[in-house]
Amino acid sequence: MGLGTVVLAMGFNSCDISNDSDFQCPEDFTGALLENENGLVGKWELTGIMADKEVDLTSDGEDNPTKDIYAQYSECEKDTDFVFSSNRGYTNSQGQNADNCTNKVTFSGTWRLTNQALSLVRDCSMENLPLEFNEEKSTFSYKGDYTVTDVHGMKIRTEVTFTYSKAPNDLESAK
C-alpha cells in the first residue's frame, strides 16, 4: 500500500451513529473568512512527504529505504491537492490531473483556520490539523503518526510530515 490513501484520509474516521443516539454530526463551517484565512484560499499541491523512519515503497528489486516517501511515489500518487474556496468549501483530490491514473478520488467539505489549526468537516467527521507555514506563507505542512506498509509487507509506525505548496497560478494572483 502506498501512502496516497493516507494523504487523503487524513485520519477521518467513519463512525456508526445508528447505535449512539447522543451523537451529532459536526456542523459545516459557514460565514465570512477571517483575515488570516484569506491566504489559504486557492489550490495547494502536495510537494513533499517525509517520514521519521526509513521506508522502502518501491518494488524495484533493490533494498533502498529512505525517509523521502514522496520521491518513491508514482506521478498519480503525487497528483494530490487541496482547493480551499472563499465560501468555506474545500476539495481534496488525488489522481485527477496526471495521465492514466486509476487512483482518482475526491473528497469535499467545509474548512476553517483558527490559530494555525486547519479544521475540516466532511461526511459527519471533523479533522483538526495543526499547520506550520513557511515565512512567505507559500507552503504549509502538518504531521501525523501513521503505519506505513513497506514493499515487503512490513508495517512501520512513523511520524510523517506532509507538505503542500500554493499552486503557481494561485501564488502569482496572491501578489
TIPA-908246 format. One line per field, with one value per residue (C-alpha): residue number from 1; residue in one letter; x, y, z. Coordinates in Angstrom, 2 decimals, m for minus. Layout:
BEGIN
pos NUM|...
code A|...
px X|...
py Y|...
pz Z|...
// end
This chain:
BEGIN
pos 1|2|3|4|5|6|7|8|9|10|11|12|13|14|15|16|17|18|19|20|21|22|23|24|25|26|27|28|29|30|31|32|33|34|35|36|37|38|39|40|41|42|43|44|45|46|47|48|49|50|51|52|53|54|55|56|57|58|59|60|61|62|63|64|65|66|67|68|69|70|71|72|73|74|75|76|77|78|79|80|81|82|83|84|85|86|87|88|89|90|91|92|93|94|95|96|97|98|99|100|101|102|103|104|105|106|107|108|109|110|111|112|113|114|115|116|117|118|119|120|121|122|123|124|125|126|127|128|129|130|131|132|133|134|135|136|137|138|139|140|141|142|143|144|145|146|147|148|149|150|151|152|153|154|155|156|157|158|159|160|161|162|163|164|165|166|167|168|169|170|171|172|173|174|175
code M|G|L|G|T|V|V|L|A|M|G|F|N|S|C|D|I|S|N|D|S|D|F|Q|C|P|E|D|F|T|G|A|L|L|E|N|E|N|G|L|V|G|K|W|E|L|T|G|I|M|A|D|K|E|V|D|L|T|S|D|G|E|D|N|P|T|K|D|I|Y|A|Q|Y|S|E|C|E|K|D|T|D|F|V|F|S|S|N|R|G|Y|T|N|S|Q|G|Q|N|A|D|N|C|T|N|K|V|T|F|S|G|T|W|R|L|T|N|Q|A|L|S|L|V|R|D|C|S|M|E|N|L|P|L|E|F|N|E|E|K|S|T|F|S|Y|K|G|D|Y|T|V|T|D|V|H|G|M|K|I|R|T|E|V|T|F|T|Y|S|K|A|P|N|D|L|E|S|A|K
px 0.00|1.29|0.66|m1.62|m4.75|m3.40|m2.81|m6.47|m7.92|m6.05|m7.46|m11.12|m12.85|m16.20|m18.48|m21.59|m24.09|m27.04|m26.20|m25.42|m28.50|m26.39|m24.04|m24.42|m22.53|m20.34|m21.95|m20.46|m18.42|m20.16|m19.68|m17.19|m13.50|m11.30|m8.29|m5.84|m7.91|m7.79|m4.25|m5.39|m7.91|m6.76|m5.10|m2.36|m0.40|1.33|5.09|6.63|6.15|8.92|8.92|10.99|11.93|13.24|10.69|11.04|7.87|9.34|9.28|12.47|14.28|16.60|16.53|16.68|14.65|14.56|12.75|11.59|8.28|7.29|10.30|9.02|5.54|4.20|3.05|m0.56|0.10|1.94|m1.04|m2.76|m4.14|m6.42|m8.57|m9.94|m12.68|m13.78|m17.23|m15.54|m15.85|m12.85|m11.92|m9.08|m8.28|m5.85|m5.10|m7.21|m4.50|m1.76|m2.23|m3.79|m4.41|m6.53|m6.47|m8.93|m10.52|m12.10|m13.43|m15.20|m16.47|m16.01|m12.99|m11.86|m8.39|m8.05|m4.70|m2.77|m5.12|m6.98|m10.36|m12.05|m15.61|m16.85|m19.09|m20.12|m16.47|m14.11|m10.32|m8.05|m4.58|m2.02|m0.37|3.09|3.51|6.79|7.67|6.20|3.01|3.55|3.81|2.20|2.89|1.29|2.46|0.81|1.65|0.95|1.56|3.18|3.38|6.65|7.25|7.90|4.65|6.30|4.29|6.37|4.96|6.44|5.70|5.02|5.16|3.05|3.95|1.68|2.71|0.48|m0.12|1.96|m1.12|m2.59|0.78|1.01|m2.52|m1.79|1.00
py 0.00|3.41|6.28|8.02|6.81|8.13|11.55|11.82|10.02|12.28|10.49|10.89|8.07|6.71|6.03|4.01|6.63|4.21|2.92|6.27|8.44|11.23|11.55|14.65|15.29|18.39|21.31|22.65|25.82|28.93|32.68|35.15|34.33|35.97|37.94|35.15|32.66|34.57|33.39|29.76|30.32|28.66|25.45|23.77|20.88|18.05|18.66|16.53|13.59|12.85|10.08|9.94|6.32|4.92|3.05|1.23|1.55|0.75|m2.72|m2.08|m5.23|m3.23|m2.75|1.06|2.52|6.28|8.82|10.64|8.92|11.49|10.51|6.92|7.88|7.47|10.55|9.59|9.40|12.73|14.30|15.29|18.70|20.78|23.58|25.98|28.35|31.67|30.21|27.77|24.80|22.61|19.62|17.18|15.25|12.64|11.37|13.95|15.62|13.07|10.74|7.25|7.33|4.60|6.21|9.01|10.16|13.44|14.43|17.68|19.52|22.79|24.36|26.89|28.09|29.10|29.79|27.81|24.82|23.75|22.22|20.17|18.83|16.15|13.12|13.63|13.83|16.60|16.62|19.23|19.62|21.88|23.64|25.12|27.78|28.95|32.64|33.57|31.57|29.74|26.27|24.55|21.24|19.01|15.91|12.72|9.24|6.62|2.94|2.57|m0.84|m1.25|m3.19|m6.39|m6.13|m4.90|m2.36|0.59|3.09|6.53|10.22|11.57|15.21|16.24|19.45|21.37|24.35|27.04|26.30|28.58|30.28|30.96|32.18|34.75|36.03|36.49|39.01
pz 0.00|m0.85|1.49|m1.01|0.72|3.98|2.42|1.53|4.50|6.91|9.88|9.05|10.84|9.90|12.78|13.40|14.50|14.44|17.94|19.53|19.98|21.56|18.58|16.43|13.23|13.32|11.56|8.35|8.72|7.42|7.40|6.06|6.13|8.74|7.53|8.39|6.36|3.07|2.35|2.33|m0.49|m3.70|m4.83|m2.76|m4.31|m2.46|m2.78|m0.05|2.29|4.78|7.40|10.57|9.76|6.50|4.39|1.06|m1.02|m4.44|m5.98|m7.96|m6.80|m4.54|m0.80|m0.78|2.08|2.50|4.64|1.49|0.78|m1.87|m4.03|m4.04|m5.22|m8.74|m10.65|m9.90|m6.16|m6.23|m8.02|m4.76|m3.87|m1.70|m3.11|m0.48|m1.59|m0.11|0.67|3.15|0.81|0.03|m2.09|m1.53|m4.72|m5.97|m9.47|m11.27|m13.41|m14.12|m17.09|m16.81|m13.05|m11.51|m8.04|m8.78|m5.51|m4.43|m1.03|m0.23|2.80|4.67|6.36|8.96|10.01|13.66|15.35|12.70|13.09|9.95|10.77|8.05|8.18|5.79|5.92|9.55|10.68|11.73|11.48|13.05|11.54|13.20|10.26|10.01|7.33|5.86|6.22|2.82|3.55|0.24|1.83|4.78|6.42|9.02|10.86|11.99|13.21|10.57|9.97|6.56|4.88|3.00|m0.21|1.82|3.79|6.98|8.95|10.12|12.63|11.97|12.12|8.64|7.53|4.54|2.71|0.35|m1.79|m3.24|m6.91|m9.17|m10.69|m7.22|m5.95|m8.77|m8.18|m4.45|m5.20
// end
